[in-house]
Amino acid sequence: MFGFDFAADGRLTIYNNSSIPAGAYKVSFDFGGTLNADIKSFTVSDAGVTGGAPVLSIVNPHTITLDLSAVEWNGDFNPLQTSITLAAAVPEPASVTMLMAGLLGLGLRARRRG
């Protein structure tokens, strides 16, 4: 009934492969450790060929849920596009410490030469 296509840029496209009768359609995607950051937001980017709107939710930092019950599909093979935005990566504390130690070392070396 449905086809799902994930793109590397965070787009999730949902296709209806045939006529979809009314009903409660809910799907969840758990990305586990495959994402390089937590999911920050999840929005509909294009629903021009459908009526109604899906209910999108973030269950936890790596799981999204779509409730497609209110979507009215206008024919076969109509795409509904959503966008997943990841949170900005936060540097590890050890990386920041190493950077600070390196800068301090460069500063001390420059001071001795100067």
HUVENHU-V78142 format. One record per residue. N is the residue number from 0. SS is DSSP state (A for helix, B for strand, O for the rest). PHI is phi as a letter, one per 40 degrees, with the letter a starting at -180 (999 if undefined). OMEGA is omega in degrees with one decimal (none if undefined). Layout:
BEGIN
n->(N	N)
ss->(SS	SS)
phi->(PHI	PHI)
omega->(OMEGA	OMEGA)
END
This chain:
BEGIN
n->(0	1	2	3	4	5	6	7	8	9	10	11	12	13	14	15	16	17	18	19	20	21	22	23	24	25	26	27	28	29	30	31	32	33	34	35	36	37	38	39	40	41	42	43	44	45	46	47	48	49	50	51	52	53	54	55	56	57	58	59	60	61	62	63	64	65	66	67	68	69	70	71	72	73	74	75	76	77	78	79	80	81	82	83	84	85	86	87	88	89	90	91	92	93	94	95	96	97	98	99	100	101	102	103	104	105	106	107	108	109	110	111	112	113)
ss->(O	B	B	B	B	B	O	O	O	O	B	B	B	B	B	B	O	O	O	O	O	O	O	O	O	B	B	B	B	B	O	A	A	A	O	O	O	O	B	B	B	B	B	B	B	B	O	O	O	B	B	O	O	O	B	B	B	B	B	B	O	O	B	B	B	B	B	O	O	O	O	B	B	O	O	O	O	O	B	B	B	B	B	B	B	B	O	O	O	O	O	O	A	A	A	A	A	A	A	A	A	A	A	A	A	A	A	A	A	A	A	A	A	O)
phi->(999	b	b	b	b	c	b	c	c	g	c	b	b	b	b	c	c	a	c	b	c	d	i	c	b	b	b	b	b	b	c	f	c	c	c	c	a	c	c	c	a	a	b	c	b	a	b	c	b	b	b	g	a	c	c	b	a	b	c	a	d	b	b	b	b	b	b	c	c	c	c	b	c	c	h	c	f	c	c	b	b	b	b	b	b	c	c	c	c	b	c	c	d	c	c	c	c	c	c	c	c	c	c	c	c	c	c	c	c	c	c	c	c	c)
omega->(-177.6	171.9	-178.2	-179.7	176.8	176.6	-177.8	-178.5	176.3	177.9	173.4	178.7	179.5	178.8	169.0	-175.5	179.8	177.4	-175.5	176.0	177.7	179.9	179.9	-180.0	178.7	177.4	176.5	176.5	177.4	-177.5	178.5	-178.7	-176.8	178.8	-179.4	176.9	178.2	175.8	-178.3	179.7	-175.8	-172.8	173.1	179.9	178.5	176.5	-174.2	-176.0	179.0	172.0	-177.6	-178.4	175.4	174.1	-177.3	176.8	175.1	-177.1	176.3	-173.4	-179.9	-179.1	175.8	177.7	175.3	172.5	-175.8	-175.3	-176.5	-177.5	174.7	-176.9	-176.6	-179.9	-178.2	174.2	175.9	-179.0	170.5	-175.5	175.1	179.4	176.7	178.2	179.2	176.3	177.8	179.5	178.5	-178.9	177.1	178.6	179.9	178.9	179.3	178.7	178.8	178.1	-179.8	179.0	178.5	178.4	177.4	178.3	177.7	178.9	178.7	179.5	179.2	-179.6	179.5	-178.4	-173.2	none)
END
